[in-house]
Amino acid sequence: MPTHPIFTPEHDELRASVRRFVDTELRPHIDEWESAGFFPDSVFRRCGELGFLGLHYPGAWGGSDGDLAASLLFIEELGRCGGGSIPMAVAVQTHMCTPAIAEFGTDELKERYLRPAISGEKIGAIALTEPDTGSDVASITTRAEQDGDTWIVNGRKMFITNGTRAQFMTMAVQTEPGSKHRGVSIFIVDTDLPGVTVSRKLDKLGMRASDTAEIALDDVRVPAGNLLGGTVGEGFAQMAWQLQYERLSGAAQSIGQGDDCLVQTIAYARERRAFGRPLADNQVIAHMLADAATELEAARALTYDTIWRVQQGEYPVVEISMAKKYAAQVQNRLVDTCLQIYGGAGYLNETPVSRLWRDARLQRIGAGTDQIMNEVIAKRMGIRG
Ligand SMILES: Cc1cc2nc3c(=O)[nH]c(=O)nc-3n(C[C@H](O)[C@H](O)[C@H](O)COP(=O)(O)OP(=O)(O)OC[C@H]3O[C@@H](n4cnc5c(N)ncnc54)[C@H](O)[C@@H]3O)c2cc1C
């Protein structure tokens, strides 16, 4: 069990129960779900039943009144299920599309979206990216125009995780064209509204059990009450705030998946023999694994320390960006080292390390690329204006 002052004996118990769930209910099915290109919706409901989807949310909305450390250790432990798809898709539900509803939403919005997201009865998605803009969120062109007590939304959203099955999307739109970030607003959009269509399910390099969609929005009438915060133009700040949770969950995913990959590879290196002895008895192999373990520990320490800062009431955007970027880079170096140690077997789809290698690549792109994390760090540290 990883130890750190942010974790209490209750956190350790939670970690053990998530591990049991992952070992008995997820890992045995992961190959089948990867081949099918989809995992069942029941995974969300089961996580909800077990109380895992609302660990850091208030009891008033069905949560556990726990802390961020609890919800992120859940995401980290999901990383041991044998692939990145489920941790990513579930983190969308817990840390990417609901934090802003919990923070800025009316009680009515919390009742309609947060409560069923916590129970797993509704699946959510976060819809920022568009075909023509990703990193530069202020340049989104999906447009919302007011018409009485509804807003009419037109545009396209791209790369939407859970997009083929979500019941609602937390969506960034432009309400004042030409105003860039000052005109961004967030709406909670029901996916059964007329005009919302899944135009494409996207075929991906990795994360193959997670569905990713392009969404078309044609004259979608969204009730005015679904404008988050009730005022237009607040969306960029709301989204920037919510992205901190998304990025911390990215760091937690990287640590969990990296750790799982390392444990499997150490076992393999001790068992596989070449030139009359286990691979691990070659100093170069043992040192490759020692380096990977060292880097992973550094990523873990940075992530846990950053969670601690958040729990002290800080808003440590620089450290969150560093943790997200560094954990993703460490994970990518680690899975590459591990694949090398598996040799030819590592290149086969039947060997789990090949999936972990493919899935890891997204961690340096999604939730803000390495380069965008460096932009945030450099600007906030005053390195560049
Ligand atoms: C599998 C998957 C799931 C995803 N899930 C979601 C989701 O659920 N919801 C959602 O909204 N989005 C989602 N995304 C989108 C993801 O967040 C974006 O792909 C990411 O933010 C990068 O945007 P982009 O792809 O448009 O790249 P671009 O913004 O076009 O960037 C291209 C390259 O240029 C670099 N670059 C851009 N600007 C700069 C700069 N100023 N300085 C230096 N380098 C720069 C980037 O780092 C990148 O390397 C997902 C993507 C994938 C692949």
PDBQT file of the ligand as one rigid body, heavy atoms in Angstrom, charges set to zero:
ROOT
HETATM    1  C1  LIG A 401      -8.884   9.455 -26.687  1.00  0.00    +0.000 C 
HETATM    2  C2  LIG A 401      -9.167  10.893 -26.431  1.00  0.00    +0.000 A 
HETATM    3  C3  LIG A 401     -10.126  11.254 -25.514  1.00  0.00    +0.000 A 
HETATM    4  C4  LIG A 401     -10.441  12.601 -25.314  1.00  0.00    +0.000 A 
HETATM    5  N1  LIG A 401     -11.483  12.933 -24.465  1.00  0.00    +0.000 NA
HETATM    6  C5  LIG A 401     -11.913  14.217 -24.457  1.00  0.00    +0.000 A 
HETATM    7  C6  LIG A 401     -13.129  14.561 -23.776  1.00  0.00    +0.000 A 
HETATM    8  O1  LIG A 401     -13.778  13.716 -23.144  1.00  0.00    +0.000 OA
HETATM    9  N2  LIG A 401     -13.577  15.840 -23.843  1.00  0.00    +0.000 N 
HETATM   10  C7  LIG A 401     -12.891  16.809 -24.521  1.00  0.00    +0.000 A 
HETATM   11  O2  LIG A 401     -13.340  17.943 -24.530  1.00  0.00    +0.000 OA
HETATM   12  N3  LIG A 401     -11.726  16.519 -25.165  1.00  0.00    +0.000 NA
HETATM   13  C8  LIG A 401     -11.245  15.250 -25.164  1.00  0.00    +0.000 A 
HETATM   14  N4  LIG A 401     -10.089  14.933 -25.825  1.00  0.00    +0.000 N 
HETATM   15  C9  LIG A 401      -9.374  15.985 -26.551  1.00  0.00    +0.000 C 
HETATM   16  C10 LIG A 401      -8.034  16.359 -25.945  1.00  0.00    +0.000 C 
HETATM   17  O3  LIG A 401      -8.216  17.037 -24.730  1.00  0.00    +0.000 OA
HETATM   18  C11 LIG A 401      -7.281  17.173 -26.997  1.00  0.00    +0.000 C 
HETATM   19  O4  LIG A 401      -6.905  16.270 -28.025  1.00  0.00    +0.000 OA
HETATM   20  C12 LIG A 401      -6.081  17.903 -26.435  1.00  0.00    +0.000 C 
HETATM   21  O5  LIG A 401      -6.475  18.909 -25.538  1.00  0.00    +0.000 OA
HETATM   22  C13 LIG A 401      -5.221  18.517 -27.542  1.00  0.00    +0.000 C 
HETATM   23  O6  LIG A 401      -6.011  19.265 -28.432  1.00  0.00    +0.000 OA
HETATM   24  P1  LIG A 401      -5.891  18.986 -30.014  1.00  0.00    +0.000 P 
HETATM   25  O7  LIG A 401      -5.962  17.524 -30.215  1.00  0.00    +0.000 OA
HETATM   26  O8  LIG A 401      -6.865  19.842 -30.712  1.00  0.00    +0.000 OA
HETATM   27  O9  LIG A 401      -4.414  19.433 -30.383  1.00  0.00    +0.000 OA
HETATM   28  P2  LIG A 401      -3.968  20.893 -30.856  1.00  0.00    +0.000 P 
HETATM   29  O10 LIG A 401      -4.485  21.907 -29.921  1.00  0.00    +0.000 OA
HETATM   30  O11 LIG A 401      -4.265  21.026 -32.292  1.00  0.00    +0.000 OA
HETATM   31  O12 LIG A 401      -2.397  20.790 -30.657  1.00  0.00    +0.000 OA
HETATM   32  C14 LIG A 401      -1.587  20.031 -31.558  1.00  0.00    +0.000 C 
HETATM   33  C15 LIG A 401      -0.164  20.019 -31.033  1.00  0.00    +0.000 C 
HETATM   34  O13 LIG A 401       0.333  21.360 -30.956  1.00  0.00    +0.000 OA
HETATM   35  C16 LIG A 401       0.776  21.643 -29.642  1.00  0.00    +0.000 C 
HETATM   36  N5  LIG A 401       0.470  23.036 -29.321  1.00  0.00    +0.000 N 
HETATM   37  C17 LIG A 401      -0.736  23.659 -29.420  1.00  0.00    +0.000 A 
HETATM   38  N6  LIG A 401      -0.638  24.933 -28.997  1.00  0.00    +0.000 NA
HETATM   39  C18 LIG A 401       0.643  25.107 -28.605  1.00  0.00    +0.000 A 
HETATM   40  C19 LIG A 401       1.379  26.203 -28.041  1.00  0.00    +0.000 A 
HETATM   41  N7  LIG A 401       0.796  27.389 -27.778  1.00  0.00    +0.000 N 
HETATM   42  N8  LIG A 401       2.697  26.032 -27.759  1.00  0.00    +0.000 NA
HETATM   43  C20 LIG A 401       3.291  24.829 -28.006  1.00  0.00    +0.000 A 
HETATM   44  N9  LIG A 401       2.651  23.768 -28.524  1.00  0.00    +0.000 NA
HETATM   45  C21 LIG A 401       1.353  23.901 -28.811  1.00  0.00    +0.000 A 
HETATM   46  C22 LIG A 401       0.019  20.671 -28.744  1.00  0.00    +0.000 C 
HETATM   47  O14 LIG A 401       0.728  20.438 -27.538  1.00  0.00    +0.000 OA
HETATM   48  C23 LIG A 401      -0.025  19.428 -29.635  1.00  0.00    +0.000 C 
HETATM   49  O15 LIG A 401       1.176  18.734 -29.513  1.00  0.00    +0.000 OA
HETATM   50  C24 LIG A 401      -9.723  13.597 -26.004  1.00  0.00    +0.000 A 
HETATM   51  C25 LIG A 401      -8.716  13.236 -26.908  1.00  0.00    +0.000 A 
HETATM   52  C26 LIG A 401      -8.448  11.905 -27.142  1.00  0.00    +0.000 A 
HETATM   53  C27 LIG A 401      -7.403  11.553 -28.166  1.00  0.00    +0.000 C 
ENDROOT
TORSDOF 0
